[in-house]
Amino acid sequence: SFRPHVVLLDIGLPDMDGYEVARQLRSQQRVESLRLVAITGYGQQSDRLRAQEAGFDQYLVKPVDPEALHAVLDSVPSTGRH
C-alpha cells in the first residue's frame, strides 16, 4: 500500500542493478506516477541514455550536488499526505 512520490535509486546495486529495478517498477501500473531518480557514479552519456531507456526521470551523478537534489525533490508534486 506504500506509494512514494519519488525514489532515489543507485544504479550500481548487487544482484539486480538499478536499471532492472527501474524497469520492474515501471512495469507496475500502481506506481505509474512515481518519479525515479538515478543516483550514480556513472556519468557518461551512454549511461544517461541507458537510464532513460530503463525508465528513470532524472539522473544525478555522485557526489550529488545538494542544490540539484533539492531541485529534484521540490519538483515532485505532493498530495498532501506524509
N, C-alpha and C positions, 0 to 999 in steps of 0.2 A: 504493500500500500504506500510505501515511501516513494515520492516522486519529486526528486530535486529539480531545481530550475537550471542548475549548471553543474557540470562535472569537470574537475581539473584532473587530467589523466596523463600520466607519464607513458611514453611510448616504449621505453626500454624496460619491460617487465619480464620476469622469468615465466617460463612455461607458455604463456599466451601474451603476445606483445600488444601494445596499446592500439595498434591498427585493427587487430582482430577483435579486441574488446569494443572498439568503436563500431565496427561492422555489426557485431551482435546486438549492441544497444540500438543501433539504427533499425534493425530488423524487428524490433518490438514496437508495436503500434502505440502502446501506452506511454511511451517516452518520446513521441514524435516532436514535441516542442522543446525538448531538452537541448541546452546549449553545451556542446562538447568542446573543450579547450585542451589542446595538446600542450603539455609542459615537457620539454625535451632538450637534450644536449645536441640533437641532430639539427643542424641549421642550413643544410644545403637546399637548393631549390627543388631537387628531386624528392627530398624528404617532405617538403611542404606540399608538393603535388600528391604524393602518396597519402599524406594525412587528409587532404581534401577529398580524395577519392574514397577513403575509408569512412568519411562522414564527419570529420572534425569541422567545426565552425570557425575556430580561431587557432592560432599557432604561436606559442611563446617559447623562446629559446632560453635555456638556463645559462647563467643565473638570470632569473626573471626580474625585470625592472619593476619595482613595486608600483610605480605610477601606471605602467602598462597593465598590470594585474588589476589595479583599482578601476581603470577604464573599462576593462572587460566585465568586471563584476557590476559596475554601475550601469552597464548597458543591458543587463539582464532584466526583463520585465518581472515585476513582483506581483504576486496575487494577494499580498497582504497576510499570508499565512507564514508561520515561522517553523 
